[in-house]
Amino acid sequence: MKNTSKTKIGSVAILAVVLLATTLAIAAPKAPKVSTPQNVPPFPGTLVNARFIYVTSYDGDQFSINLIPEDRQAIATVQDAMQKWGKFTLVYEAHQADIVLVVMSRPSEDVLAVYDAHGWPQTQYLWRMTGRNGLQPSEAPLVTNLEKAFEQATAK
């Protein structure tokens, strides 16, 4: 009889361990998604026929001595991306542009905003996205989102 009670206790202990492990596996938090798709705002229809684009920073153009290196690099990154994309002709003076892209790169967040060049800098931005590491030289997801928004606006 002693063997039977030991077997019952062992079986109950094994069953308890299995149930506990199953409960923990089910209740464990799920791993976060690697990348969640951002909501890309629509590109302004008034600018879909634009041809010339100027890239600057909120703190000045790429040649300003007051510009921080991160913003200067963000300007260069966006200019390179625009040239590779080929939808616009890059200009180096704001008065020559139809669109002004304004960038800001900070450790906490990057910004890419689109302005109508004919009212800039007094007007409100028409398209804007922010994101951490959004304007890095190796990958610029904010520029990719701008391209997607533009493509969606011209596909209508």
Secondary structure in CASP SS format (residue, H / E / C, confidence):
PFRMAT SS
TARGET T0000
AUTHOR 0000-0000-0000
METHOD secondary structure of the structure
MODEL  1
M C 1.00
K H 1.00
N H 1.00
T H 1.00
S H 1.00
K H 1.00
T H 1.00
K H 1.00
I H 1.00
G H 1.00
S H 1.00
V H 1.00
A H 1.00
I H 1.00
L H 1.00
A H 1.00
V H 1.00
V H 1.00
L H 1.00
L H 1.00
A H 1.00
T H 1.00
T H 1.00
L H 1.00
A H 1.00
I H 1.00
A H 1.00
A C 1.00
P C 1.00
K C 1.00
A C 1.00
P C 1.00
K C 1.00
V C 1.00
S C 1.00
T C 1.00
P C 1.00
Q C 1.00
N C 1.00
V C 1.00
P C 1.00
P C 1.00
F C 1.00
P C 1.00
G H 1.00
T H 1.00
L H 1.00
V C 1.00
N C 1.00
A C 1.00
R C 1.00
F E 1.00
I E 1.00
Y E 1.00
V E 1.00
T E 1.00
S E 1.00
Y C 1.00
D C 1.00
G E 1.00
D C 1.00
Q C 1.00
F C 1.00
S C 1.00
I C 1.00
N C 1.00
L C 1.00
I C 1.00
P H 1.00
E H 1.00
D H 1.00
R H 1.00
Q H 1.00
A H 1.00
I H 1.00
A H 1.00
T H 1.00
V H 1.00
Q H 1.00
D H 1.00
A H 1.00
M H 1.00
Q H 1.00
K H 1.00
W H 1.00
G C 1.00
K C 1.00
F C 1.00
T E 1.00
L E 1.00
V C 1.00
Y C 1.00
E C 1.00
A H 1.00
H H 1.00
Q H 1.00
A C 1.00
D C 1.00
I E 1.00
V E 1.00
L E 1.00
V E 1.00
V E 1.00
M E 1.00
S E 1.00
R C 1.00
P C 1.00
S C 1.00
E C 1.00
D E 1.00
V E 1.00
L E 1.00
A E 1.00
V E 1.00
Y E 1.00
D E 1.00
A C 1.00
H C 1.00
G C 1.00
W C 1.00
P C 1.00
Q C 1.00
T C 1.00
Q C 1.00
Y C 1.00
L C 1.00
W E 1.00
R E 1.00
M E 1.00
T E 1.00
G E 1.00
R C 1.00
N C 1.00
G C 1.00
L C 1.00
Q C 1.00
P C 1.00
S C 1.00
E C 1.00
A C 1.00
P H 1.00
L H 1.00
V H 1.00
T H 1.00
N H 1.00
L H 1.00
E H 1.00
K H 1.00
A H 1.00
F H 1.00
E H 1.00
Q H 1.00
A H 1.00
T H 1.00
A H 1.00
K C 1.00
END
